């Protein structure tokens, strides 16, 4: 803080913000152009566990709904339509009202919750910037095929500036946000492009702003440990080694082994239905799969879900047509310790001999690497 005027009063004001009492709240609204269906209000636990359904209702004939819940602190909630996508909600207000047109879903309107509106606006801006970055990765792929070194140099510089711009945008957003739940969500979003050290610093500053907030405290602790122990990506111990065997049931209960895909390039994609960044990445992963599925490449989805119903719903909703397996034990799954990761999405690219050749690939990076392999 640059100004040191009235620090005592500022401290009292901050404490008052932190001790803002939460309790019962109502989420109501109107959904138009939608068939009759159930609508759920779910809590998204800060520990990264399965969403917890707090209330449910069936949309009335006129499209109205009303859901009720209790919150111990300001947190993240999900308004989940049975036959549609979800909306993130923050309980910073006692009466939150939404107006949703299913024909223009992303343009939903919010009243009674500044934090819910802030997340909506953040995602609109972020998705625009992320889409531009993805187009740059596609351009790099094309230039690499053409072996146009001079244009590649320009495009690489453009990519770096775009990543820097995204990081600067979201960092400023986090620092200015008056909501602990929004800060928590935005730091998770930032993890797609930011280095662990920068994420840690944002988490520490946010947790210090809201010392009583359990989610920010957990995030601060997690990122502090990761920053101290995580090896650089280039030194990932899995690289150039045989991928640990995975043998788990698929959606029909049939045992599927990673070794059965030997002879193909395989992306092992660790994800979960409750993982927001995973779900956001899925459409781009689908595009890469469609592009290379006939070129000796496939994907093996390994879920950290616990509830089979949510797992299957996410596969269908995101149109993930490759093979899926899961132990349905969340972070207790054996694959977590075998592959040594502590966050998702996480991926491992394996060559036809079963050797790991890359890890932690975003869809655009995967596209670029596969283009090089199959050129």
VOKOLFI-388473 format. One record per residue (C-alpha): residue number from 1; x, y, z. Coordinates in Angstrom, 1 decimal. Example, Ala and Ser with C-alpha at 12.3 -4.5 7.8 and 13.67 -1.06 7.14 Angstrom:
<sites>
> k; east; north; up
> 1; 12.3; -4.5; 7.8 .
> 2; 13.7; -1.1; 7.1 .
</sites>
This chain:
<sites>
> k; east; north; up
> 1; 0.0; 0.0; 0.0 .
> 2; 1.5; 3.3; -1.1 .
> 3; -0.3; 5.6; 1.4 .
> 4; 0.2; 5.2; 5.1 .
> 5; -2.6; 7.5; 6.1 .
> 6; -4.8; 6.3; 9.0 .
> 7; -3.4; 2.8; 9.1 .
> 8; -5.4; 2.0; 12.3 .
> 9; -8.7; 2.9; 10.7 .
> 10; -7.8; 0.9; 7.5 .
> 11; -7.0; -2.1; 9.7 .
> 12; -10.4; -1.8; 11.4 .
> 13; -12.1; -1.6; 8.0 .
> 14; -10.3; -4.6; 6.7 .
> 15; -11.1; -6.6; 9.8 .
> 16; -14.8; -5.6; 9.4 .
> 17; -14.7; -6.9; 5.9 .
> 18; -13.1; -10.2; 7.0 .
> 19; -15.6; -10.7; 9.8 .
> 20; -18.7; -10.1; 7.5 .
> 21; -21.1; -12.7; 8.6 .
> 22; -22.5; -15.2; 6.2 .
> 23; -25.5; -17.5; 6.6 .
> 24; -28.7; -18.2; 4.7 .
> 25; -28.9; -17.0; 1.1 .
> 26; -31.3; -17.4; -1.8 .
> 27; -30.5; -17.9; -5.5 .
> 28; -33.5; -17.3; -7.7 .
> 29; -34.3; -16.2; -11.2 .
> 30; -35.7; -16.9; -14.6 .
> 31; -34.5; -19.3; -17.3 .
> 32; -36.0; -18.8; -20.8 .
> 33; -35.8; -21.0; -23.9 .
> 34; -35.2; -24.1; -21.8 .
> 35; -37.1; -27.4; -21.5 .
> 36; -38.4; -28.5; -18.1 .
> 37; -35.5; -29.8; -16.1 .
> 38; -33.9; -30.0; -12.7 .
> 39; -31.7; -27.2; -11.5 .
> 40; -29.1; -27.7; -8.7 .
> 41; -27.3; -25.4; -6.3 .
> 42; -23.9; -26.9; -5.4 .
> 43; -21.1; -25.9; -3.2 .
> 44; -17.6; -26.1; -4.7 .
> 45; -15.4; -27.0; -1.7 .
> 46; -12.1; -25.1; -1.4 .
> 47; -10.2; -28.4; -1.0 .
> 48; -10.9; -29.3; -4.6 .
> 49; -13.4; -32.0; -3.8 .
> 50; -16.6; -33.1; -5.5 .
> 51; -19.3; -30.4; -5.6 .
> 52; -21.9; -30.8; -2.8 .
> 53; -25.6; -30.4; -3.8 .
> 54; -27.3; -28.1; -1.3 .
> 55; -30.7; -27.7; -2.9 .
> 56; -32.5; -28.6; -6.1 .
> 57; -35.7; -27.8; -7.8 .
> 58; -37.6; -28.3; -11.1 .
> 59; -37.9; -25.3; -13.3 .
> 60; -41.5; -24.0; -13.2 .
> 61; -43.5; -23.7; -16.4 .
> 62; -42.8; -20.0; -16.5 .
> 63; -39.0; -20.7; -16.1 .
> 64; -38.7; -19.4; -12.6 .
> 65; -36.7; -21.1; -9.8 .
> 66; -35.7; -20.5; -6.2 .
> 67; -32.9; -22.3; -4.3 .
> 68; -31.7; -21.9; -0.7 .
> 69; -28.5; -22.7; 1.1 .
> 70; -26.3; -21.8; 4.1 .
> 71; -22.7; -20.6; 3.8 .
> 72; -20.2; -20.4; 6.7 .
> 73; -18.0; -17.9; 4.7 .
> 74; -17.9; -16.3; 1.3 .
> 75; -17.5; -19.2; -1.1 .
> 76; -18.0; -20.6; -4.6 .
> 77; -21.2; -22.2; -5.6 .
> 78; -22.5; -23.7; -8.9 .
> 79; -25.9; -23.3; -10.4 .
> 80; -26.1; -26.5; -12.5 .
> 81; -28.8; -27.0; -15.1 .
> 82; -29.6; -30.7; -15.7 .
> 83; -29.6; -30.1; -19.5 .
> 84; -27.1; -27.3; -19.8 .
> 85; -23.9; -25.7; -18.5 .
> 86; -23.3; -24.3; -15.1 .
> 87; -23.0; -20.7; -13.7 .
> 88; -20.6; -19.9; -10.9 .
> 89; -22.2; -18.0; -8.0 .
> 90; -20.7; -16.3; -4.9 .
> 91; -22.7; -15.8; -1.7 .
> 92; -21.7; -12.2; -1.1 .
> 93; -25.4; -11.3; -1.1 .
> 94; -28.5; -12.7; 0.7 .
> 95; -30.7; -12.6; -2.4 .
> 96; -29.0; -13.4; -5.7 .
> 97; -31.1; -13.1; -8.8 .
> 98; -30.2; -14.5; -12.3 .
> 99; -31.8; -14.1; -15.7 .
> 100; -30.6; -16.7; -18.2 .
> 101; -31.6; -17.1; -21.8 .
> 102; -30.4; -20.5; -23.0 .
> 103; -30.1; -19.3; -26.6 .
> 104; -27.6; -16.7; -25.4 .
> 105; -26.3; -18.4; -22.3 .
> 106; -23.0; -16.5; -21.8 .
> 107; -25.0; -13.2; -21.6 .
> 108; -26.8; -14.0; -18.3 .
> 109; -27.7; -11.1; -16.0 .
> 110; -26.9; -10.9; -12.3 .
> 111; -28.4; -8.9; -9.5 .
> 112; -27.6; -8.9; -5.8 .
> 113; -24.1; -10.3; -6.0 .
> 114; -21.2; -8.1; -7.1 .
> 115; -18.8; -11.1; -6.8 .
> 116; -20.9; -13.3; -9.1 .
> 117; -21.0; -10.5; -11.7 .
> 118; -17.2; -10.0; -11.3 .
> 119; -16.5; -13.7; -12.1 .
> 120; -18.8; -13.5; -15.1 .
> 121; -17.0; -10.4; -16.5 .
> 122; -13.6; -11.9; -15.7 .
> 123; -14.4; -15.0; -17.8 .
> 124; -15.7; -12.9; -20.7 .
> 125; -12.5; -10.9; -20.8 .
> 126; -10.2; -13.9; -20.1 .
> 127; -11.8; -16.1; -22.8 .
> 128; -11.3; -13.4; -25.4 .
> 129; -7.6; -13.1; -24.6 .
> 130; -7.1; -16.9; -24.3 .
> 131; -8.8; -17.4; -27.7 .
> 132; -6.3; -14.9; -29.2 .
> 133; -3.4; -16.8; -27.7 .
> 134; -4.7; -20.1; -29.0 .
> 135; -4.8; -18.6; -32.5 .
> 136; -1.2; -17.7; -32.2 .
> 137; -0.3; -21.3; -31.3 .
> 138; -2.1; -22.4; -34.4 .
> 139; -0.1; -19.8; -36.4 .
> 140; 3.1; -21.2; -34.9 .
> 141; 2.1; -24.7; -35.9 .
> 142; 1.6; -23.5; -39.5 .
> 143; 4.8; -21.6; -39.7 .
> 144; 6.7; -24.5; -38.3 .
> 145; 5.4; -26.7; -41.1 .
> 146; 6.5; -24.1; -43.6 .
> 147; 9.9; -23.8; -42.0 .
> 148; 9.5; -20.0; -42.0 .
> 149; 12.1; -19.1; -39.4 .
> 150; 11.8; -15.3; -39.6 .
> 151; 8.0; -15.4; -39.3 .
> 152; 8.4; -17.9; -36.4 .
> 153; 10.6; -15.5; -34.5 .
> 154; 7.9; -12.8; -34.8 .
> 155; 5.1; -15.1; -33.8 .
> 156; 7.0; -16.4; -30.8 .
> 157; 7.5; -12.9; -29.7 .
> 158; 3.8; -12.2; -30.2 .
> 159; 3.0; -15.3; -28.1 .
> 160; 5.2; -14.2; -25.2 .
> 161; 3.6; -10.8; -25.2 .
> 162; 0.2; -12.3; -25.2 .
> 163; 1.0; -14.6; -22.2 .
> 164; 2.6; -11.6; -20.4 .
> 165; -0.6; -9.6; -21.1 .
> 166; -2.9; -12.3; -19.8 .
> 167; -0.8; -12.7; -16.6 .
> 168; -0.7; -8.9; -16.1 .
> 169; -4.5; -8.6; -16.6 .
> 170; -5.4; -11.4; -14.2 .
> 171; -2.8; -10.3; -11.6 .
> 172; -4.2; -6.8; -11.6 .
> 173; -7.7; -8.2; -11.3 .
> 174; -6.8; -10.4; -8.3 .
> 175; -5.1; -7.5; -6.5 .
> 176; -8.1; -5.2; -7.0 .
> 177; -10.8; -7.6; -6.2 .
> 178; -12.5; -7.0; -2.8 .
> 179; -13.9; -10.6; -2.7 .
> 180; -11.9; -13.5; -1.2 .
> 181; -13.9; -16.1; -3.2 .
> 182; -13.3; -14.2; -6.4 .
> 183; -9.5; -14.0; -5.6 .
> 184; -9.4; -17.7; -5.0 .
> 185; -11.2; -18.5; -8.3 .
> 186; -9.0; -16.1; -10.3 .
> 187; -5.7; -17.5; -8.9 .
> 188; -6.9; -21.0; -10.1 .
> 189; -7.6; -19.5; -13.5 .
> 190; -4.2; -17.8; -13.6 .
> 191; -2.4; -21.2; -13.0 .
> 192; -2.9; -22.0; -16.7 .
> 193; -0.3; -19.4; -17.7 .
> 194; 1.5; -18.2; -14.6 .
> 195; 4.6; -19.7; -13.0 .
> 196; 4.2; -21.2; -9.5 .
> 197; 6.3; -18.5; -7.8 .
> 198; 4.1; -15.7; -9.1 .
> 199; 0.9; -17.7; -8.1 .
> 200; 2.3; -18.2; -4.7 .
> 201; 2.9; -14.5; -4.2 .
> 202; -0.6; -13.7; -5.3 .
> 203; -2.0; -16.3; -2.9 .
> 204; 0.1; -15.0; 0.0 .
> 205; -1.1; -11.4; -0.6 .
> 206; -4.7; -12.5; -0.9 .
> 207; -4.6; -14.7; 2.2 .
> 208; -3.1; -11.8; 4.1 .
> 209; -6.0; -9.5; 3.0 .
> 210; -8.5; -12.1; 4.3 .
> 211; -6.8; -13.9; 7.1 .
> 212; -10.0; -15.8; 8.2 .
> 213; -10.8; -17.2; 4.8 .
> 214; -10.2; -20.9; 4.7 .
> 215; -9.9; -21.2; 1.0 .
> 216; -7.2; -18.6; 0.6 .
> 217; -5.3; -20.1; 3.5 .
> 218; -5.3; -23.6; 1.9 .
> 219; -4.3; -22.1; -1.5 .
> 220; -1.4; -20.2; 0.2 .
> 221; -0.2; -23.3; 1.9 .
> 222; -0.5; -25.5; -1.3 .
> 223; 1.4; -23.0; -3.5 .
> 224; 4.1; -22.4; -0.9 .
> 225; 4.8; -26.1; -0.8 .
> 226; 4.7; -26.4; -4.6 .
> 227; 7.0; -23.5; -5.0 .
> 228; 9.6; -25.1; -2.7 .
> 229; 9.4; -28.6; -4.0 .
> 230; 8.3; -28.6; -7.7 .
> 231; 11.1; -29.3; -10.2 .
> 232; 11.3; -27.3; -13.4 .
> 233; 9.2; -28.8; -16.2 .
> 234; 12.3; -29.5; -18.2 .
> 235; 13.6; -31.7; -15.4 .
> 236; 10.4; -33.7; -14.9 .
> 237; 11.5; -37.1; -13.7 .
> 238; 9.1; -38.9; -15.9 .
> 239; 10.6; -37.6; -19.2 .
> 240; 12.4; -40.3; -21.2 .
> 241; 11.2; -43.0; -18.8 .
> 242; 8.6; -45.7; -19.3 .
> 243; 5.2; -44.5; -18.2 .
> 244; 3.9; -46.2; -15.1 .
> 245; 1.3; -48.8; -15.9 .
> 246; -2.3; -47.8; -15.4 .
> 247; -5.1; -50.4; -15.2 .
> 248; -8.5; -49.2; -14.2 .
> 249; -12.2; -49.7; -15.1 .
> 250; -13.8; -47.8; -18.0 .
> 251; -17.3; -46.3; -18.0 .
> 252; -18.8; -49.9; -18.4 .
> 253; -16.6; -51.5; -15.7 .
> 254; -14.2; -53.1; -18.2 .
> 255; -10.5; -53.1; -17.1 .
> 256; -8.4; -51.0; -19.5 .
> 257; -4.6; -50.9; -19.3 .
> 258; -2.3; -48.1; -20.6 .
> 259; -0.1; -50.8; -22.1 .
> 260; -2.9; -51.9; -24.4 .
> 261; -2.3; -48.7; -26.4 .
> 262; 1.3; -49.5; -27.1 .
> 263; 2.3; -48.7; -30.7 .
> 264; 0.4; -45.4; -30.6 .
> 265; 1.1; -41.9; -29.3 .
> 266; -1.1; -41.5; -26.3 .
> 267; -2.0; -38.4; -24.2 .
> 268; -2.9; -39.5; -20.7 .
> 269; -5.2; -36.7; -19.6 .
> 270; -5.7; -36.5; -15.8 .
> 271; -8.9; -34.5; -15.1 .
> 272; -12.2; -34.5; -13.2 .
> 273; -15.8; -33.3; -13.7 .
> 274; -15.4; -30.8; -10.8 .
> 275; -12.2; -29.3; -12.1 .
> 276; -13.0; -25.9; -13.7 .
> 277; -9.8; -25.5; -15.7 .
> 278; -10.1; -29.1; -16.9 .
> 279; -13.6; -28.4; -18.3 .
> 280; -12.5; -25.1; -19.8 .
> 281; -9.7; -26.9; -21.6 .
> 282; -11.8; -29.8; -22.9 .
> 283; -13.2; -28.2; -26.1 .
> 284; -9.7; -27.4; -27.3 .
> 285; -8.6; -30.9; -26.4 .
> 286; -11.5; -32.2; -28.5 .
> 287; -10.3; -30.2; -31.5 .
> 288; -6.8; -31.6; -31.2 .
> 289; -8.1; -35.1; -30.9 .
> 290; -10.3; -34.7; -34.0 .
> 291; -7.2; -33.4; -35.9 .
> 292; -4.9; -36.3; -35.1 .
> 293; -7.1; -39.3; -34.1 .
> 294; -6.5; -40.9; -37.5 .
> 295; -2.7; -40.4; -37.3 .
> 296; -1.7; -43.1; -34.7 .
> 297; -2.7; -40.8; -31.8 .
> 298; -5.3; -41.2; -29.1 .
> 299; -6.2; -39.9; -25.7 .
> 300; -6.8; -41.9; -22.5 .
> 301; -8.8; -39.9; -20.0 .
> 302; -8.1; -40.7; -16.3 .
> 303; -10.6; -39.1; -14.0 .
> 304; -10.1; -38.1; -10.3 .
> 305; -13.9; -38.2; -9.8 .
> 306; -15.6; -39.9; -6.9 .
> 307; -19.2; -40.0; -8.1 .
> 308; -19.6; -42.0; -11.3 .
> 309; -22.8; -40.0; -12.2 .
> 310; -20.9; -36.7; -12.4 .
> 311; -18.1; -38.3; -14.3 .
> 312; -20.4; -39.7; -17.0 .
> 313; -22.3; -36.5; -17.2 .
> 314; -19.1; -34.5; -17.8 .
> 315; -17.9; -36.9; -20.5 .
> 316; -21.3; -36.6; -22.4 .
> 317; -21.6; -32.8; -21.9 .
> 318; -18.0; -32.1; -23.1 .
> 319; -18.3; -34.6; -26.0 .
> 320; -15.2; -36.5; -25.0 .
> 321; -15.3; -39.5; -27.3 .
> 322; -12.0; -41.2; -26.4 .
> 323; -11.5; -43.9; -23.8 .
> 324; -12.1; -43.0; -20.1 .
> 325; -11.1; -44.8; -17.0 .
> 326; -11.3; -44.0; -13.3 .
> 327; -10.7; -45.5; -9.8 .
> 328; -13.4; -43.1; -8.5 .
> 329; -11.2; -42.3; -5.5 .
> 330; -10.4; -38.6; -6.1 .
> 331; -6.9; -37.8; -4.8 .
> 332; -6.6; -41.3; -3.2 .
> 333; -6.3; -42.8; -6.7 .
> 334; -3.0; -44.7; -7.2 .
> 335; -2.2; -42.8; -10.4 .
> 336; -1.6; -39.6; -8.3 .
> 337; 1.3; -41.1; -6.5 .
> 338; 2.5; -43.1; -9.5 .
> 339; 2.7; -40.0; -11.7 .
> 340; 3.7; -37.6; -8.9 .
> 341; 1.3; -34.7; -9.7 .
> 342; -0.6; -32.5; -7.2 .
> 343; -2.9; -30.5; -9.5 .
> 344; -5.1; -31.0; -12.5 .
> 345; -5.4; -30.7; -15.4 .
> 346; -2.2; -32.7; -15.8 .
> 347; -1.1; -34.6; -18.9 .
> 348; 1.5; -37.0; -20.1 .
> 349; 2.4; -37.6; -23.8 .
> 350; 3.7; -41.1; -24.4 .
> 351; 5.4; -42.4; -27.6 .
> 352; 4.6; -45.8; -29.3 .
> 353; 7.2; -47.6; -27.2 .
> 354; 5.6; -46.4; -23.9 .
> 355; 8.2; -43.7; -23.1 .
> 356; 7.1; -40.3; -21.7 .
> 357; 8.2; -37.6; -24.1 .
> 358; 6.3; -34.6; -22.6 .
> 359; 4.2; -33.5; -19.6 .
> 360; 1.9; -30.7; -18.6 .
> 361; 0.9; -29.9; -22.2 .
> 362; -1.9; -27.4; -22.8 .
> 363; -4.0; -28.2; -25.9 .
> 364; -2.2; -25.7; -28.1 .
> 365; 1.2; -27.0; -27.0 .
> 366; 0.0; -30.6; -27.7 .
> 367; -1.2; -29.5; -31.1 .
> 368; 2.2; -28.0; -31.9 .
> 369; 4.1; -31.1; -30.7 .
> 370; 1.9; -33.5; -32.6 .
> 371; 2.3; -31.4; -35.8 .
> 372; 6.1; -31.8; -35.4 .
> 373; 5.7; -35.6; -34.8 .
> 374; 3.4; -36.2; -37.8 .
> 375; 4.9; -33.7; -40.3 .
</sites>
